[in-house]
Amino acid sequence: MDPFTLLPGAAHSPVLLHVPHGARAVPSAVRRGIVLEDASLEGELDHITDAHTDSVAALAAAAARTAPWQFVNRLSRLVVDPERFPDEREEMRAVGMGAVYTRTTHRARLRPQGPDGEAPDAAALIETYFHPYAEAMTSAVQERLAAAGRAVVIDVHSYPSAPLPYELHGDGPRPPVCLGVDSFHTPPALLARAEAAFARFRGTAVNTPFAGTYVPLKFYGREPGVEALMIEIRRDVYMSEPGGPAGPGLDELALALAELVDSVA
């Protein structure tokens, strides 16, 4: 299995739908470094996976008048989380959820933890999975910049209707759709278009319960031609929680995302 896939859209489209957390696959070599029994691992995958977000992106791409490009992670974020930066001392590292997780969503042990707080296999996982992903995503954004004169990265995520113990800011509002923005990379017009596209869900909010959006480090804070927005969908809007099947809300979400894609493309 390829660890990630770049699915082509229209040659002139600036839009790149990024789906980093929608997969459950854990390679057997990585599985050996995880201390959970099989049943507990499946339960953790139910909670940590942004289930069906790859389907939301695929249906949106098919419905859009100008097809966006799609960059889809095919491996679970329990392998590595491509949206954490391993060289930064961010707050998620403090709860064992940096680039290589050592704790679960319920703060149980996921991997052994060395004196430095990192998993023993962290360096190998970063080298094998994180860096190639980051390089490929950087190239995909660079290609949209070259082809369209700008790149619009739309991060497609989901989150549970009730906060999980790992959430550091889980006491805030949990709207049907959370829009994550960045002060440099999210222009007001992009946010306004997202609010209009998802207004049918009767509730969007900005940066709650999750904040910010993903931009490859090469461009972060430097390239205004790279715009970015995170879409966080509350899971009860479109699926059975914690890891069940999708429901009718998925199609409506895909149409809203397609509307957003066309409004910025």
C-alpha positions, 0 to 999 in steps of 0.5 A, a space after each residue: 500500500 502506498 502511504 499517501 496518494 496525490 489524486 489529480 484534479 483540473 490542471 488549472 485548479 489552485 485547490 488541494 483537498 488534504 485528508 491527513 487523518 482518514 485512514 486506519 491502516 497500521 503496517 505490521 512493522 509499526 504495529 510491533 511498536 504499539 503496546 495495545 492488544 488488538 481489540 484495544 487498538 481497534 477501539 483507539 482507531 475508532 476514536 482517533 480516525 477522521 472516518 469517511 473524510 476521504 469519501 467527503 473529499 472524493 465526492 466533493 471533487 466529483 461534484 465540483 465544476 472545477 475538480 480540485 486535487 486531493 492529497 490523501 494519507 493512506 496510513 493511520 495517524 497512529 503511524 505518524 501524524 503528518 500535521 505535527 512538526 517533530 522539531 517543535 515543542 508544541 503543547 500536544 507533545 506534552 500529552 504524548 501526541 506529537 508527530 509520533 504518539 506515545 499516548 492514546 485519546 484516553 491518555 493510556 500508553 500507546 508506545 513505550 516512552 524513553 527518558 526524552 519522552 519520545 518513543 524508541 522508534 520515533 526517529 525511524 518512523 519520522 524518517 520513513 513516513 513523516 519526511 516523505 509525506 511532508 516533501 510530497 505535500 510541499 511539492 503538491 502545493 508548489 505545483 499548484 502555485 506554479 500552475 494556478 498562481 496560488 494554492 488553496 489548501 483545504 484540510 478535511 477533518 472530523 471530530 467527536 461530538 463529545 470531547 475526548 480526554 486528550 483534547 486540551 481545549 475541549 471545553 469550548 463550543 462544538 459546532 457542526 462545522 469548525 473552521 480553522 484559520 491562520 492569521 497569515 494564510 487564511 484571508 477573510 474572503 476564504 473564510 467568508 466563502 466557507 461560512 457561506 458554503 456550510 451555512 446549511 448546517 446551522 452552525 459554524 464557528 472559528 477555531 473551536 474546538 480546534 484551531 489553525 490549519 496546515 501549511 507545509 513549513 516551506 511556505 508557512 508565514 512566508 508565501 501569501 500565495 498559499 492560502 489555507 483553511 481547516 474544515 472540522 466536521 462534528 462526527 454526529 453530523 454524518 456518521 455513527 460514533 465512534 467509528 461506525 458507518 456514514 449516514 446521509 449527512 455525508 452527501 450534504 457535506 460533500 456538496 457543501 465542500 464542492 460549493 466551497 471548492 468552486 467558489 475559490 477555484 
